[in-house]
Amino acid sequence: MKYQVPQFIEVEDKIIGPFTVKQFIYIVGGFGMSFIIFNYLPFIIALPLIAGVEGLSLALAFYKVNNKPFIDVLEAAFFYYTKQNLYIWKKENKKPAKSASQTNPSQVIVPKLSNSKLKELSWTLDINENLNPLTGENKTTK
């Protein structure tokens, strides 16, 4: 039995003319707010407010930032400015505490490996894979 698989599931349907439902609601809401502002405020005060409301409604309806709707950008900005942030200024580097092994450097023995000894060990490991590198004994004899 064959089933048809939907292919464009991320694209919203155009329901009201060339607009999706969200775009239509943003545009109608912006025009409604502009109408209310125009009726209740003097023209000089209402004009910049209407321009701001219309700009916001058109940005919400059509503008995308990195293929994300503008409402997501507004939400991220809101949460960024309302949450508590921790700012560190003049961070001081803490000095490590002295341990017992660091007090006497003459007691610490560091084995020295010369270049010739390193080549010899490398050659030995390449030739004899059964050789135990720590003890130098053959693993197959045990």
C-alpha positions, 0 to 999 in steps of 0.5 A, spaced: 500 500 500 502 506 498 502 512 502 503 520 500 508 523 504 507 530 505 513 534 503 513 541 505 511 541 512 515 547 514 512 552 509 506 555 512 499 555 508 497 561 505 490 562 507 488 569 507 490 571 500 498 571 499 498 572 507 499 566 512 494 566 518 500 569 523 502 574 518 494 577 517 493 577 524 500 581 525 498 586 519 490 587 522 493 588 529 498 593 527 492 597 523 487 596 528 492 599 533 494 605 529 486 606 528 485 607 535 492 611 536 489 616 531 482 616 534 484 618 541 491 622 540 492 628 537 495 628 530 502 630 532 503 625 537 499 620 533 504 620 527 510 617 530 506 612 534 503 610 528 509 609 524 512 605 530 506 600 530 506 599 523 513 598 522 513 593 528 507 589 525 510 589 518 517 586 521 513 581 525 509 579 519 515 579 514 522 580 517 526 574 518 533 574 522 537 568 520 531 564 517 527 565 524 521 570 525 522 576 528 518 574 534 523 569 536 528 575 536 524 579 540 523 574 545 530 572 545 532 580 546 526 580 552 529 574 556 536 577 555 535 584 558 530 581 563 534 576 566 540 577 571 547 577 568 553 576 572 559 581 570 566 579 572 571 585 572 578 585 574 579 578 575 584 576 579 589 570 578 589 566 584 596 563 585 596 555 587 598 553 594 605 550 595 605 543 596 610 538 599 613 536 593 614 543 590 618 545 597 624 541 595 625 540 588 631 536 589 627 530 591 623 530 585 627 525 580 625 526 573 628 520 568 632 523 562 631 520 555 636 522 550 635 522 543 639 516 542 636 512 547 629 514 544 631 512 537 633 505 540 627 504 544 622 506 538 626 501 533 626 495 539 618 496 539 617 497 531 622 490 530 619 486 536 612 487 537 611 482 543 616 486 547 614 489 554 616 496 553 616 497 561 620 491 563 623 489 556 621 482 557 618 478 551 611 477 552 610 470 548 615 467 553 611 468 559 
